Structure formats: C-alpha cells, structure tokens
C-alpha cells in the first residue's frame, strides 16, 4: 500500500497532494492544492457527512501487480484486508494523539489517479481516511 496525503490545513505542511516516501520517511510533493485536490476533499466531506472539507485526507493506494504476482488467486481481497489493518492502526494512533479519525468506504479513484499522475490500471486508491482536529477545535492538524 502507498499513502497519499491530501493536505488542506496542517501546521508546517503546505496544502496539496503528497506521496509518503517510506525510504526517506517523509512526504514528496506531487501537486499543489487546486481543482483536483479540492474535488477529492469534497468527495470525502460528503462521504463523512461533514460541514467542511477535511483538514487531511489520506488516500490509500495499491499497486495491484505486486500482489497479483505473489498471490494470484486472492489479490484484491488481500489488499482490502491490508487496508483494514492500516485503518485500525490509523484509528489507534490518531486517537492517542487527540485527533479525530474517520475511515471512509468510498472515493473517486479515477480522479485520484489523474491528480497523482498515476496509471489507473497499475496503481489506484482502495481506501480513504480523514484525520483532523476534533469538532469545535478550528486549528490546523498538528503532527
């Protein structure tokens, strides 16, 4: 799985679309804030029944070729199980940090692929997860 944060409001990070680079343990900018990222944040807002767009949306993407190569019969089911494990960990960590987490069951995978400059058939979104400050706290996410 790859994690692509879409940042709207987070202390120390400019708004835009990023890719988490596990080797450097950092964020690599992919696109500045604009219509594509606004569209993805709007989809998340509607799915979560929120009044405002999320402060941070984590888009979880999968490279299907990697999983298919090793697990020919069950790659998609296995990918979704991995997403569930990641969601659980995100819920635990965000809650421990005093943040408000929310896993989502939908999104616009085609818009995400276009926004991130990815080939849809090779890597696309399989989950979305909102992280923000608790309701009533208007400040940015602090991480």
Secondary structure, 3 states (H helix, E strand, C coil): CEEEEEECCECCECCEEEEEECCCCEEEEEEECCHHHHHHHHHHHHHCCCCCCCCEEEEEEEEHHHHHHHCCCCHHHHHHHHHHHHHHHHHHHHHHCCEEEEEECCCCHHHHHHHHCCCCCCEEEEEEEEEEECCCCCCCECC
